Amino acid sequence: MIVRLDSEKCQGHNRCYALAPELFDVDDLGQALVIGDGSVPLDLEDKARLAEANCPEFAITIDDAAG
């Protein structure tokens, strides 16, 4: 599984970071960032899906085929 974040859509709500700080970080301007290359460990897949479902801007996508 790979998680991706569209920085053009992100409005800095940071729900992803609040729900899955192992997968997301926040820059100095409050915009979310994916940690590393976006690869999601098996034990964090539920958190990745939760972050995707809670993004009000639909900026997070998950590619299941990658994992």
NUPAVO-38964 format. One line per 3 residues: number of its first residue (from 1); their letters; for each residue x, y, z of N, C-alpha, C. Coordinates in steps of 0.001 Angstrom, whole numbers, plus 500000, padded with zeros to 6 digits. Each point is the difference from the previous one (the first is absolute). Layout:
NUPAVO-38964
NUM> A> X Y Z X Y Z X Y Z ~ ...
end
This chain:
NUPAVO-38964
1> MIV> 500848 498822 500000 499152 501178 500000 500891 501237 500000 ~ 499609 500951 499161 500691 501293 499936 498974 501099 500270 ~ 500352 500935 500869 499146 501152 500262 500615 501208 499300
4> RLD> 499127 500778 499370 500446 501201 499287 499192 501204 500469 ~ 500633 501148 499943 499349 501237 500410 500158 501022 498875 ~ 498890 500553 499550 500011 501031 498962 500152 501357 500687
7> SEK> 501198 500556 499919 500277 501268 500694 499194 501164 499429 ~ 499521 499875 498776 499157 501042 499401 498626 500048 500679 ~ 499517 498861 500459 498690 499927 500645 500067 500251 501503
10> CQG> 501128 499687 500606 500139 500105 501449 499789 501436 500461 ~ 499136 500164 501006 499713 501314 500568 500535 500163 501414 ~ 500756 499004 500468 500637 500113 501304 499105 499698 501184
13> HNR> 498958 499203 499814 499155 499610 501133 500758 499075 500949 ~ 500932 499227 499450 500896 499119 500758 499297 498883 500760 ~ 498831 499607 499529 499339 498840 500593 500835 498748 499770
16> CYA> 500650 499927 498838 500840 498834 499696 501110 499860 501042 ~ 500629 501104 500325 501077 499985 500991 499462 499632 501384 ~ 498839 500528 500339 499403 499697 501301 499633 498523 500116
19> LAP> 499544 499402 498898 499559 498609 500011 501114 498997 499745 ~ 501016 500410 499242 501066 499066 499624 501354 500709 499960 ~ 500505 500423 501150 501283 500710 500016 501182 499132 499563
22> ELF> 499789 498693 499944 501047 499107 499508 500143 500101 498473 ~ 498960 500509 499335 499973 500057 498538 500078 501412 499442 ~ 499620 500987 500811 499936 501388 499536 500744 500926 500949
25> DVD> 500493 501087 499449 500636 501051 500789 499415 501317 499518 ~ 500402 501085 500626 499522 501333 499643 501204 500903 499817 ~ 499994 500785 498915 501126 500905 499766 499831 501296 500799
28> DLG> 500936 500915 499838 499995 501257 500751 498800 500888 499689 ~ 499361 499777 498861 498831 500787 499601 498687 499302 500340 ~ 500073 498838 500648 498795 499289 500407 499443 499057 498962
31> QAL> 500733 499791 498904 499546 499083 498964 500482 498587 500319 ~ 499157 499027 499717 500347 498609 500273 501012 499479 498992 ~ 500782 499030 500464 500995 499320 499173 499925 498507 500292
34> VIG> 500217 499190 498982 500114 498560 500211 501422 499723 500459 ~ 500141 499174 501008 501315 499624 500500 500588 498931 499072 ~ 501241 500189 499635 500694 499025 499154 499422 499931 498609
37> DGS> 499964 498777 499448 499506 499817 498633 498520 499665 499950 ~ 499331 500020 501145 498571 499726 500050 499646 498544 500215 ~ 501001 499139 500078 499733 498586 500270 499389 499845 501384
40> VPL> 498917 499245 500067 499282 499824 501262 500231 498587 500525 ~ 500596 499874 501195 500156 498679 500611 498626 499372 500267 ~ 499928 498693 499982 498731 499298 500209 499274 500444 501260
43> DLE> 500748 500236 501076 499365 500364 501268 499456 501425 500020 ~ 500290 500786 498949 499498 501378 499944 498975 500215 498879 ~ 499605 498929 499318 499051 500145 498893 498666 500572 500449
46> DKA> 499507 499593 501169 498734 500547 500498 500106 501501 500261 ~ 501142 500431 500523 500201 501432 500241 500064 500776 498688 ~ 500616 499417 498982 500070 500653 498692 498592 500183 499430
49> RLA> 499178 498969 500110 498614 500083 499501 499184 501013 500806 ~ 500236 500053 501291 499305 500969 500850 500380 501428 499602 ~ 501278 500226 499761 500452 501328 499564 499377 500369 498661
52> EAN> 499966 499054 499069 499391 500253 498690 498518 500356 500157 ~ 499293 499258 500816 498562 500216 500186 499687 501317 500697 ~ 500940 500515 500781 499754 501213 500775 500572 501270 499388
55> CPE> 500599 499902 498826 500534 501198 499353 498856 500769 499339 ~ 499701 501202 500488 498873 500752 499442 500241 500485 498563 ~ 501239 500019 499574 500322 500476 498651 500238 498847 499021
58> FAI> 499877 498759 500464 500257 498816 499166 501400 500055 499386 ~ 500956 500458 500790 501381 500144 499529 500804 498713 500158 ~ 499466 499041 500737 500714 498753 500267 499416 498887 499144
61> TID> 500878 499261 499338 499572 498823 499246 500880 498829 500406 ~ 499428 498820 499868 500713 498767 500332 500024 499111 498770 ~ 501177 499473 499718 500190 499054 498912 500220 498625 500621
64> DAA> 498950 499171 499983 500091 498664 500585 500853 499058 499187 ~ 500077 500213 498707 500739 499090 499113 501498 500038 500259 ~ 500452 501058 500637 501448 500151 500232 500499 499144 501154
67> G> 499101 499458 500801 500483 499300 501166 499508 498649 500173
end
